[in-house]
Amino acid sequence: MRSDALRRRENILRAARELFAEHGAQIAMETIAEASGVGIGTLYRNFADRNALVEEVTLGTLGDIRIASQSAVQRLGDGDTDAWEVLLGTLVQQNLGALSEALGLQLPRKISPRILEVQAEAGQSLHSALDLAKNANLVRKDVTEIELIATIGAMTRPLPRAFSKSQPGLEDRIVQIMRDGLRPQTTQD
């Protein structure tokens, strides 16, 4: 694929991911095309239909989780304890709560082997990073991978507008509270 065509495709995926998280995966394809700076024909040349676009956004999200987790494994293995906080921050930035809600409604009942493969790879990398973080006493010993992802998902679900407007910074505060809850519990004598 030519570099300009690859850039257009990446712009479409980036715009779709942002719009899916903000408005749900039913957003008009024309809106995605406009936000990515391409015509609707170009969007459809890259993605045959909405399902193809949703699958690619899902694969990209899972791939980003895998890459971030692999990086954390490497850094934690080298003794860099900051890698755990970097991984958590990266996972929060993925906007998993909003994306999983939007994409989950659009994915077919039978998930493609491509998604299952990347999901398994991401899960294994995250499992390894979580084990290393537990061994370094950076996270509670009783937290599982699914609980971690569910916690990140809960942290990044969109808040009702009334809550966000009534307390600026509420989203960041909720993320911090949940991150604190993942830390090992200290016992008091």
C-alpha positions as CSV (number, residue, x, y, z in Angstrom):
1,M,0.0,0.0,0.0
2,R,1.3,3.4,-0.9
3,S,2.3,5.7,2.0
4,D,-0.4,8.3,1.2
5,A,-3.0,5.5,1.0
6,L,-1.8,4.1,4.3
7,R,-2.0,7.5,6.0
8,R,-5.6,7.9,4.7
9,R,-6.5,4.5,6.1
10,E,-4.9,5.3,9.5
11,N,-6.7,8.6,9.6
12,I,-10.0,6.8,8.9
13,L,-9.3,4.3,11.7
14,R,-8.3,7.1,14.2
15,A,-11.4,9.1,13.4
16,A,-13.6,6.1,13.6
17,R,-12.2,5.0,16.9
18,E,-12.7,8.5,18.4
19,L,-16.2,8.8,17.0
20,F,-17.2,5.3,18.1
21,A,-16.1,6.1,21.6
22,E,-17.9,9.4,21.7
23,H,-21.1,8.6,19.8
24,G,-21.3,4.8,19.4
25,A,-20.6,2.6,16.4
26,Q,-23.9,3.5,14.7
27,I,-22.5,7.0,13.8
28,A,-23.0,7.8,10.1
29,M,-20.2,6.6,7.9
30,E,-20.4,10.0,6.2
31,T,-19.4,11.6,9.5
32,I,-16.4,9.3,9.9
33,A,-15.4,10.1,6.3
34,E,-15.7,13.8,7.0
35,A,-13.8,13.6,10.3
36,S,-11.0,11.7,8.6
37,G,-10.7,14.1,5.7
38,V,-11.7,11.7,3.0
39,G,-14.7,11.2,0.8
40,I,-17.3,8.5,1.4
41,G,-16.0,6.6,-1.6
42,T,-12.5,6.5,-0.2
43,L,-13.8,5.2,3.1
44,Y,-15.7,2.4,1.4
45,R,-12.7,1.5,-0.8
46,N,-10.8,1.0,2.5
47,F,-13.6,-0.7,4.4
48,A,-16.3,-2.6,2.5
49,D,-18.9,-1.8,5.2
50,R,-19.4,-0.8,8.8
51,N,-18.6,-4.3,10.1
52,A,-15.2,-4.3,8.4
53,L,-14.4,-0.9,9.9
54,V,-15.6,-2.0,13.4
55,E,-13.4,-5.1,13.1
56,E,-10.3,-3.1,12.1
57,V,-10.9,-0.6,15.0
58,T,-11.3,-3.6,17.4
59,L,-8.1,-5.2,16.0
60,G,-6.2,-1.9,16.4
61,T,-7.4,-1.4,20.0
62,L,-6.4,-5.0,20.9
63,G,-3.1,-4.5,19.2
64,D,-2.4,-1.3,21.1
65,I,-3.2,-3.2,24.4
66,R,-0.8,-5.9,23.3
67,I,2.0,-3.5,22.4
68,A,1.6,-1.5,25.7
69,S,1.6,-4.7,27.7
70,Q,4.7,-6.1,25.9
71,S,6.5,-2.9,26.6
72,A,5.5,-3.1,30.3
73,V,6.7,-6.7,30.5
74,Q,10.1,-5.7,29.1
75,R,10.5,-2.6,31.3
76,L,9.2,-4.4,34.5
77,G,11.5,-7.3,33.7
78,D,14.3,-4.8,33.7
79,G,13.2,-3.5,37.1
80,D,11.5,-0.3,35.9
81,T,8.6,-0.1,38.3
82,D,7.3,3.1,36.5
83,A,6.3,0.8,33.7
84,W,3.1,-0.3,35.6
85,E,1.8,3.2,35.9
86,V,2.7,3.9,32.2
87,L,0.7,0.8,31.2
88,L,-2.3,1.8,33.3
89,G,-2.2,5.3,31.8
90,T,-2.0,3.8,28.3
91,L,-4.9,1.5,29.0
92,V,-7.0,4.5,30.3
93,Q,-6.1,6.5,27.2
94,Q,-7.5,3.7,25.0
95,N,-10.9,4.7,26.2
96,L,-11.9,1.0,26.6
97,G,-15.2,1.6,28.4
98,A,-16.7,3.8,25.7
99,L,-15.2,1.7,22.9
100,S,-16.2,-1.7,24.2
101,E,-19.7,-0.5,24.6
102,A,-19.9,0.9,21.1
103,L,-18.0,-1.9,19.4
104,G,-19.6,-4.7,21.4
105,L,-23.0,-3.8,20.0
106,Q,-21.6,-3.9,16.4
107,L,-19.4,-7.0,16.4
108,P,-21.1,-10.1,15.0
109,R,-22.2,-12.9,17.3
110,K,-19.4,-15.0,15.9
111,I,-16.1,-13.1,16.4
112,S,-13.6,-13.5,13.6
113,P,-10.5,-15.6,14.1
114,R,-8.4,-12.5,13.5
115,I,-9.9,-10.8,16.5
116,L,-9.7,-13.9,18.7
117,E,-6.0,-14.3,17.8
118,V,-5.1,-10.7,18.7
119,Q,-7.3,-10.8,21.8
120,A,-5.4,-13.9,23.0
121,E,-2.0,-12.3,22.4
122,A,-3.1,-9.1,24.2
123,G,-4.5,-11.1,27.1
124,Q,-1.3,-13.1,27.4
125,S,0.9,-10.0,27.4
126,L,-1.4,-8.3,29.9
127,H,-1.3,-11.4,32.1
128,S,2.5,-11.4,32.0
129,A,2.7,-7.6,32.9
130,L,0.2,-8.1,35.7
131,D,2.2,-11.0,37.2
132,L,5.4,-8.9,37.1
133,A,3.6,-6.0,38.7
134,K,2.2,-8.2,41.4
135,N,5.7,-9.6,42.1
136,A,7.0,-6.1,42.3
137,N,4.2,-5.3,44.8
138,L,2.8,-2.6,42.5
139,V,-0.7,-4.0,42.3
140,R,-3.0,-6.1,44.5
141,K,-2.2,-9.8,44.4
142,D,-5.9,-10.7,44.0
143,V,-6.5,-8.7,40.8
144,T,-7.0,-10.8,37.6
145,E,-6.6,-9.7,34.0
146,I,-10.3,-9.6,33.4
147,E,-10.8,-7.5,36.6
148,L,-8.1,-5.2,35.5
149,I,-9.7,-4.7,32.0
150,A,-13.2,-4.4,33.6
151,T,-11.8,-1.8,36.0
152,I,-10.2,0.2,33.2
153,G,-13.5,-0.1,31.2
154,A,-15.5,1.2,34.2
155,M,-13.0,4.1,34.6
156,T,-13.4,5.1,31.0
157,R,-17.2,4.8,30.5
158,P,-18.7,8.1,29.6
159,L,-20.3,10.0,32.5
160,P,-23.7,11.5,32.2
161,R,-23.3,15.1,31.0
162,A,-24.9,16.5,34.2
163,F,-22.1,14.9,36.3
164,S,-19.3,16.1,34.1
165,K,-20.7,19.6,34.0
166,S,-21.3,19.8,37.8
167,Q,-17.7,18.9,38.7
168,P,-15.0,19.7,36.3
169,G,-12.2,17.1,36.4
170,L,-14.6,14.4,37.7
171,E,-13.4,11.8,35.1
172,D,-9.8,12.3,36.2
173,R,-10.7,12.0,39.9
174,I,-12.6,8.7,39.2
175,V,-9.6,7.3,37.3
176,Q,-7.4,8.2,40.3
177,I,-9.7,6.6,42.8
178,M,-9.8,3.4,40.8
179,R,-6.1,3.4,40.3
180,D,-5.6,3.8,44.0
181,G,-7.9,0.8,44.5
182,L,-5.6,-1.4,42.4
183,R,-2.6,-0.7,44.6
184,P,-1.7,-3.3,47.3
185,Q,-3.5,-2.8,50.5
186,T,-1.4,-1.8,53.5
187,T,-2.2,-3.4,56.8
188,Q,-2.3,-1.4,59.9
189,D,-1.4,-2.9,63.2
